[in-house]
């Protein structure tokens, strides 16, 4: 038995205590009454008056990619092309043994309107070794000439996907800009893969970092069968320090029978730390690369609305098949056209298969046409959003602002509109796209202001969340999004003992001071996985 004493719970004015037996909470009450329940051999943890909350659950995450990024060149702080060149030169000099120079995190705002990343900018710094620098969102890559030569695509190539492009420069050769995964993978497949020992080491490093942020669960949105086995092995070895929900990735051409096999496997494998009863699809890309699917053309072009990843019929059929197999369907949809096509596919699935508690999800939903807002509630579709993404959209130097256009700004990141329309909402970070710190996500959700930076009498809606709502997005709403609201997301008897202690009460702090709080203890299933 563990007895956690002298803690504060939201809304409680006096110290509380809770008892944990095995992996679950068995009692919560006054700290004065705790001694009546504790056993002689109980482990006592003094909470020192800190705030106890359910553990944070990030509903959109990329654990393996994030772990890998911890060991590459980081470019988030670069404010100019010259900064990227300087950081790359310094990294190359410090790592002469690396056959490939890999980096991530550069922002689209580095390039003025009409300007794009080119191989020549990187060749000026490193010409003898291949370079691959991925944008912060992972949807665009910037490579040098040597990388294009090794991949055999300097003269360009057709990716076979309308949403993905090897951009051609004015000289008729590949410019060094690659849009979306099929194009990026033409280069990425040439990089020597890490060993299994290296992958496991990086994951364990990441797990330690995430425990310190109070993360007790993540919904990992780029799953495959290899990752499925890897996380199951970590769980079996007692090394997994958070709960993972792992939707497996469907791509164009995926055989329906394979989806059926995934569903059977998910039902046969039951482990409290690993769930695999979901799938993930991309219906479009991102605004910054003009690969998000829009209902009307981008503001800088009279005809370009982006492109769908799938033929609509294939997309609807795969979604319907996954739904029939009993799997939750999670769809990356950023543009208002992508959101509508996804809602249409969910409607088709319900028409064919009938109604069930499917809890299908739209990941991101950055731009939603007002006509589609009520459809989330009608179809019981969860809006899985990432508060820190609004920092990219609200940056007027980021292409998002220019490409979406002023007529659609009011429909961007419509969190309050979705809630008022009755939608369920889950929150996450999209790490490594954005900082995985849930406190940063909560603060961004509560302080984002109005999207157009206009005065208080602006007609644009205020989409901020309350602290209570943002906390729910990482706890109770997140548990619902993973079908675990009966045992996660609350501190209550019978619930799993996934909890954190904060050194201050964020429910009473001004929203712009939420990140001053620190996680002091993280517990998963009654096991302390971090203490400061």
Secondary structure as UniProt FT lines:
FT   STRAND          2..9
FT   TURN            10..11
FT   STRAND          16..21
FT   TURN            22..23
FT   STRAND          24..30
FT   HELIX           31..36
FT   TURN            40..41
FT   STRAND          43..46
FT   TURN            48..49
FT   STRAND          51..54
FT   STRAND          56..61
FT   HELIX           63..69
FT   TURN            70..71
FT   STRAND          73..74
FT   TURN            76..77
FT   HELIX           81..94
FT   TURN            95..97
FT   STRAND          100..106
FT   HELIX           108..110
FT   TURN            113..114
FT   HELIX           119..123
FT   TURN            124..125
FT   STRAND          130..135
FT   TURN            136..137
FT   STRAND          140..143
FT   HELIX           145..151
FT   TURN            154..155
FT   TURN            162..163
FT   STRAND          165..168
FT   TURN            170..171
FT   STRAND          174..179
FT   HELIX           181..188
FT   TURN            189..190
FT   HELIX           196..211
FT   TURN            212..214
FT   STRAND          215..223
FT   HELIX           225..236
FT   TURN            237..238
FT   STRAND          243..249
FT   TURN            252..253
FT   HELIX           256..268
FT   TURN            272..273
FT   STRAND          274..275
FT   STRAND          278..282
FT   TURN            287..290
FT   TURN            299..300
FT   HELIX           312..324
FT   TURN            325..326
FT   STRAND          328..333
FT   HELIX           336..353
FT   STRAND          361..364
FT   HELIX           370..379
FT   STRAND          382..385
FT   HELIX           387..389
FT   HELIX           390..393
FT   TURN            396..397
FT   HELIX           399..404
FT   HELIX           406..409
FT   TURN            410..411
FT   HELIX           415..420
FT   TURN            421..422
FT   STRAND          424..427
FT   HELIX           438..447
FT   TURN            451..452
FT   TURN            456..457
FT   HELIX           467..474
FT   HELIX           476..481
FT   TURN            482..483
FT   TURN            485..487
FT   TURN            493..494
FT   STRAND          499..502
FT   TURN            506..508
FT   HELIX           511..516
FT   STRAND          519..524
FT   TURN            525..526
FT   STRAND          527..531
//
